[in-house]
Structures are given as C-alpha cells and as structure tokens.
Amino acid sequence: MEDDAPVIYGLEFQARALTPQTAETDAIRFLVGTQSLKYDNQVILMDFQDTNNVISKNVLLHQVGEIWHMSTSPADKGVLATCYNKPSDSKVLTCAAVWRMPQELEPGGHESPDDSTSPTHTLELLCHLDDTSHGSTACVTWEPTGDGKKVISLADSHILLWDLQESSSQAVLASSASLEGKGQLKFTSGRWSPHHTGTQVATANDTTIRGWDTRSMSQIYCIENAHGQLVRDLDFNPNKQYYLASCGDDCKVKFWDTRNVTEPVKTLEQHSHWVWNVRYNHSHDQLVLTGSSDSRVILSNMVSISSEPFGHLVDDDDLSDQEERRPEGKSQEPPQDSVIATYEEHEDSVYAVDWSSADPWLFASLSYDGRLVINRVPRALKYHILL
C-alpha cells in the first residue's frame, strides 16, 4: 500500500548522523549514529518495509564514542566509516575509523522487528583513518564510483586521501594537502564528485567552498564567501557534472556551476535557521532535500537547473541550440522552480536528510531528539515526473 503519510520512529538516544546503505539497492535501509554521554553509542540499522510501512531495527554497539558523521562504502554493503569523539588529555578529538557489520544483518535477515528480543551486535574495527597529528576529523567521503578502496577524510585543515588495502584492514595515506591562510582554518564538510572519473572533491571551510583534483591534491576552484556564514554541507548534482549545491548558517541553499563561481546559479531562502544538509535525488536531480535547525525538512523542485528542464535529459550544449532554433514569439515558458512540500514532523533541529539508495521516491530525516521520519515524494509529483 503506498500513501504519502510519514512513518515516524523514536530512538532512545540523541542522534545527528544518518546515511543510507549506499551499496544496498534492493532493501530500504538507513543507518543512524547516536550521541549519548552516559551509555555506549550505537549504529542502528533501520530497515523499512514499504509494503506495510513498518520499520525494524538492529543495534550495533559503537563503544568508542559519540558519532558525529557516518558514511557507507559504495561497493561493500557491510562496510562503513564513522567520525566519533574521543576524550584525550583534557581535550576532545574527533577520530575516524572504518568498520564491518556482522553478515547476518544483511537486509532480510531473520532478526525480529520486535525491539525487546533483538540482540545487540558489535562492529568489527577494520582500521583507523587518523593520525592524530592532523587534528579532528570532520567527515569521511568515499570515492562514489570506485571499488570502495579510496576514501578522503577532512581533519582540521588537512584533506587526506587514503587507500584502504585488501579487506580494508589497513589504511595507507596516499596523498594530502592543507588549507593555507590566516587563522585557524578548519574543514566542515566535503563531497566526492561522481563525475570527472572520480578525480574531483569539493570541500567547505568557514564561508568558502573549494574544489580539489585528487590526482595532484591541488585546488581547482575556490568560491570565497559562498555563504554569509559557515557552509554546513555540499552535494553534487548526479547528472550534471559541473553543478554543486551548498547550504549554511545564513539560512540559504545555493546552486553553483563550478566553471563560473562568481555568482550562484540559484539561491533558495526557505529556511529560517541554519541549514545543515542538502541532498540531490540520485535519479531525478530536480528534487532537492534540505534539513534545518528550524525543525523543518523542505523538498524543492529545482527543475530550471536540472538535467530534465524540458521533460527529457538535455546537455548544456543542447540548451543553447534549442534557444537558437526556437522561432520568435514561440518561446517555451521556462520551467518554474517551487517548494513541493514542507515537512514539520520534527520538533528539534534536523541535522540530517538523505534519500534511500533503493527507492528514489523515499527519504529519511533525523532530528537531534532521536526522531527518524521516513517520507515519500508526493504521488502526484512522482507521476508528473514519470509521465
């Protein structure tokens, strides 16, 4: 049964890390990482059965500390990376590690959806991704089209490219680069581009967005003052290779063409507080999700800058041809961007939103109070896009 009603699940701990299981394209599975100071932290596997709208969970103990960021391998369903807090000599460092989940937790495994009977499991540590000399790790991003052996971690002012050796039990630092400039420069987030044969990564630090070439670890573009305040998150358009979305503490979401970084292509100003997350839909890039400290999740239809502005896939070159060929007086109405829906099921800051890897019409959002909400793209819009 398919309807547009949200499915809400309350976790017992606070949480801010959410990721789909990227390599799992059959079952709808999200991973949530908890933040508890008193108890062992957990990576919780949330499996959603869309036939009956039921969420079942499996708990994996993450005994090393509070989870600030999580990402999953694009090639191996069982492998994930976490960034977590570790107290060390009067200060707290954020470390990163790569883990393996127990195999019996493959989706469709025989765990009971009833929490009272589901046993807890432990994550197997594969390797650490930090040499504490680099400082605290803000995030880990995997090479999206690779074999799951290349990851980049951002630690304070360092961008580090790691090569995970066979069975990921060892991480070798392949190359690195550092931010240069005055003051205490620190990365806040980064994304590996699915285009350019995996050779480009975008990072955010303070109000600046930078592009890097992973072959030489050199900077290829820089968008200074991309936002009026801290840039929180970035995401690449999966279908248009130069397009990048960003969001930040100025409450704005901006869309950039990295070939011309003087001005954003579009700016959205729908949120009333910091925007923590922006995510393009993997299949239909006009659908963009954002989550904010205003407790709202907004789904926008950015059709004018999508790869399907006229209802079919177009290249940047096709656009100029179409414009030239169109007879005067017969101009096609430009497609209108709009907010599709504003979701208000959360009562606390929404720190994470993400699309399912298995179902392009389904997404999850997570607020700090541990509330996970699963929503669907409104059916009318889904059929409008498909038909």
Residue pairs with C-beta under 8 A, 6 or more apart in sequence:
1 51
1 52
1 53
2 50
2 376
2 379
3 376
3 379
4 375
4 376
4 378
4 379
5 53
6 343
6 345
6 373
6 374
6 375
7 48
7 53
7 55
7 373
7 374
7 375
8 345
8 371
8 372
8 373
8 374
9 46
9 55
9 57
9 371
9 372
9 373
9 374
10 370
10 371
10 372
11 32
11 34
11 44
11 370
11 371
11 372
12 370
13 34
13 35
13 36
13 39
13 41
13 42
13 370
14 34
14 35
14 36
14 368
14 369
14 370
15 32
15 33
15 34
15 35
15 67
15 351
15 366
15 368
15 370
15 372
16 33
16 35
16 67
16 68
16 351
16 352
16 366
16 368
17 32
17 33
17 67
17 68
17 69
17 70
17 82
17 351
17 352
17 366
18 30
18 31
18 32
18 33
18 70
18 351
18 352
18 353
18 354
18 364
18 365
18 366
18 372
19 30
19 31
19 70
19 71
19 72
19 80
19 352
19 354
20 29
20 30
20 31
20 72
20 354
20 355
20 356
20 357
20 358
20 364
21 29
21 30
21 31
21 45
21 72
21 77
21 107
21 357
22 71
22 72
22 73
22 74
22 142
22 357
23 72
23 73
23 74
23 75
23 76
23 77
23 148
23 357
24 77
24 107
24 357
24 358
25 357
25 358
26 107
26 358
27 47
27 107
27 108
27 358
28 47
28 48
28 49
28 50
28 356
28 358
28 359
28 362
29 45
29 46
29 47
29 48
29 107
29 357
29 358
30 45
30 46
30 48
30 354
30 356
30 364
30 372
30 374
31 43
31 44
31 45
31 46
31 70
31 72
31 80
32 43
32 44
32 46
32 366
32 372
33 41
33 42
33 43
33 44
33 62
33 67
33 68
33 69
33 70
33 82
34 41
34 42
34 43
34 44
34 62
34 66
34 67
34 370
35 41
35 66
35 67
35 68
36 66
37 66
40 61
40 62
40 63
41 61
41 62
41 63
41 64
41 65
41 66
41 67
41 84
42 59
42 60
42 61
42 62
42 120
43 59
43 60
43 62
43 67
43 70
43 80
43 82
43 99
43 101
43 123
44 57
44 58
44 59
44 60
45 57
45 58
45 59
45 60
45 101
45 105
46 55
46 56
46 57
46 364
46 372
47 55
47 56
47 57
47 58
47 107
48 54
48 55
48 356
48 362
48 374
49 55
49 56
50 359
50 362
54 113
55 113
55 372
55 374
56 111
56 112
56 113
56 118
57 113
57 115
57 118
58 105
58 109
58 111
58 118
58 121
59 118
59 120
59 121
60 101
60 102
60 105
60 120
60 121
60 122
60 123
61 120
61 121
61 122
61 123
62 82
62 84
62 99
62 123
63 122
64 84
64 86
64 95
64 97
65 84
65 85
65 86
65 87
65 95
66 84
66 85
67 82
67 83
67 84
68 83
68 84
68 85
68 94
68 138
69 82
69 83
69 138
69 139
69 140
70 80
70 81
70 82
70 83
71 80
71 81
71 139
71 140
71 141
71 142
72 79
72 80
72 81
72 142
73 79
73 80
73 81
73 142
73 148
74 142
74 143
74 144
74 145
74 146
74 148
75 146
75 147
75 148
76 148
76 168
77 106
78 100
78 101
78 103
78 106
79 98
79 99
79 100
79 101
79 126
79 148
79 168
80 98
80 99
80 101
81 96
81 97
81 98
81 99
81 129
81 140
81 142
81 151
82 96
82 97
82 99
83 94
83 95
83 96
83 137
83 138
83 139
83 140
84 94
84 95
84 96
84 97
85 92
85 93
85 94
85 95
86 92
86 93
86 94
86 95
87 93
88 132
93 132
93 135
93 136
94 136
94 137
94 138
95 128
95 129
95 130
95 132
95 136
95 137
96 128
96 129
96 130
96 137
96 140
96 153
96 155
97 125
97 126
97 127
97 128
97 129
97 130
98 125
98 126
98 127
98 128
98 129
98 151
98 164
98 168
98 171
99 123
99 124
99 125
99 126
100 123
100 124
100 126
100 168
101 121
101 123
101 124
102 121
102 122
102 124
104 110
104 111
105 111
105 121
111 118
112 118
126 164
126 167
126 168
126 169
127 164
127 168
127 169
127 170
127 171
128 171
129 137
129 140
129 151
129 153
129 160
129 162
129 171
130 137
130 153
130 155
131 173
134 155
134 156
134 158
134 160
135 155
135 156
135 157
135 158
135 186
136 155
136 156
137 153
137 154
137 155
138 154
138 155
138 186
138 187
138 188
138 189
138 190
139 153
139 154
139 187
139 189
139 190
140 151
140 152
140 153
141 151
141 152
141 154
141 190
141 191
141 192
141 201
142 148
142 150
142 151
142 192
143 149
143 150
143 151
143 152
143 192
143 198
144 192
144 193
144 194
144 198
145 194
145 198
146 198
148 164
148 168
149 163
149 164
149 165
149 168
150 161
150 162
150 163
150 164
150 174
150 198
151 161
151 162
151 164
151 171
152 159
152 160
152 161
152 162
152 190
152 192
152 201
152 214
153 160
153 162
154 160
154 187
154 189
154 190
154 203
155 187
156 185
156 186
156 187
157 178
157 179
157 184
157 185
157 186
157 187
157 205
158 176
158 177
158 178
158 179
158 187
159 176
159 177
159 178
159 187
159 190
159 201
159 203
159 212
159 217
160 173
160 176
161 173
161 174
161 175
161 176
161 214
161 217
162 171
162 172
162 173
162 174
163 171
163 172
163 173
163 174
164 170
164 171
165 171
165 172
175 214
175 217
176 217
177 212
177 217
177 218
177 219
179 185
179 186
179 187
179 205
185 205
185 206
186 205
186 206
187 203
187 204
187 205
188 204
188 205
188 206
188 230
188 231
188 232
189 203
189 204
189 231
189 232
189 233
189 234
190 201
190 202
190 203
190 204
190 234
191 201
191 202
191 234
191 235
191 236
192 198
192 200
192 201
193 200
193 201
193 202
193 236
193 241
194 236
194 238
195 236
195 241
196 241
198 214
199 213
199 214
199 215
200 211
200 212
200 213
200 214
200 220
201 211
201 212
201 214
202 209
202 210
202 211
202 212
202 234
202 236
202 244
202 258
203 209
203 210
203 212
203 234
204 210
204 226
204 231
204 232
204 233
204 234
204 246
204 248
205 231
206 230
206 231
207 224
207 225
207 226
207 227
207 228
207 229
207 230
207 231
207 248
208 222
208 223
208 224
208 225
208 226
208 231
209 222
209 223
209 226
209 231
209 234
209 244
209 246
209 256
210 219
210 221
210 222
210 223
211 219
211 220
211 221
211 222
211 258
212 218
212 219
212 220
213 220
221 258
221 261
222 261
223 256
223 261
226 246
226 248
226 254
226 256
226 264
227 246
227 247
227 248
227 249
227 250
227 252
227 254
228 248
228 249
228 250
228 252
229 248
229 249
229 250
230 248
230 249
231 246
231 247
231 248
232 247
232 248
232 249
232 274
232 275
232 276
232 277
233 246
233 247
233 248
233 275
233 276
233 277
233 278
234 244
234 245
234 246
234 278
235 244
235 245
235 278
235 279
235 280
236 243
236 244
236 245
236 280
237 243
237 244
237 245
237 280
237 285
237 306
237 307
238 280
238 281
238 282
238 283
238 285
239 285
239 306
239 307
239 313
240 285
240 305
240 306
240 307
240 316
242 257
242 258
242 259
243 255
243 256
243 257
243 258
243 265
243 305
244 255
244 256
244 258
245 253
245 254
245 255
245 256
245 278
245 280
245 288
246 253
246 254
246 256
246 278
247 253
247 254
247 275
247 276
247 277
247 278
247 290
248 274
248 275
249 274
249 275
251 269
251 271
251 272
251 273
251 274
251 275
251 292
252 267
252 268
252 269
252 271
252 275
253 267
253 268
253 270
253 271
253 275
253 278
253 288
253 290
253 300
254 264
254 266
254 267
254 268
255 264
255 265
255 266
255 267
255 302
255 305
256 264
256 265
257 265
265 305
266 302
266 304
266 305
266 337
268 290
268 300
270 290
270 298
270 300
270 339
270 342
271 290
271 292
271 294
271 296
271 298
272 292
272 294
273 292
273 293
273 294
273 349
274 292
274 293
274 349
275 290
275 291
275 292
276 291
276 292
276 293
276 349
276 350
276 351
276 352
277 289
277 290
277 291
277 350
277 351
277 352
277 353
277 354
278 288
278 289
278 290
279 288
279 289
279 290
279 353
279 354
279 355
279 363
280 287
280 288
281 287
281 288
281 289
281 355
281 360
282 355
282 357
282 360
283 360
284 306
284 308
284 360
284 385
285 302
285 306
285 307
285 308
286 301
286 302
286 303
286 306
286 308
286 385
287 299
287 300
287 301
287 302
287 340
287 377
288 299
288 300
288 301
288 302
289 297
289 298
289 299
289 300
289 353
289 354
289 355
289 363
289 365
290 297
290 298
290 300
290 353
291 297
291 350
291 351
291 352
291 353
291 365
292 298
292 349
292 350
293 349
293 350
295 344
295 346
295 347
295 348
295 349
295 350
295 367
296 342
296 343
296 344
296 346
296 350
297 342
297 343
297 345
297 346
297 350
297 353
297 365
297 373
297 375
298 339
298 341
298 342
298 343
299 339
299 340
299 341
299 342
299 343
299 363
299 377
300 337
300 338
300 339
300 340
301 337
301 338
301 339
301 340
301 381
302 337
303 309
303 335
303 336
303 337
304 334
304 335
304 336
304 337
305 337
307 313
307 314
308 314
309 319
309 334
309 335
310 322
310 332
310 335
314 322
326 332
340 377
340 378
340 381
341 378
343 365
343 373
343 375
345 365
345 371
345 373
345 375
346 365
346 367
346 369
346 371
346 373
347 367
347 369
347 371
348 367
348 368
348 369
348 371
349 367
349 368
350 365
350 366
350 367
351 366
351 367
351 368
352 365
352 366
353 363
353 364
353 365
353 366
354 363
354 364
355 362
355 363
356 362
356 363
356 364
361 376
361 377
361 382
362 374
362 375
362 376
362 377
363 374
363 375
363 376
363 377
364 372
364 373
364 374
364 375
365 372
365 373
365 375
366 372
366 373
367 373
376 382
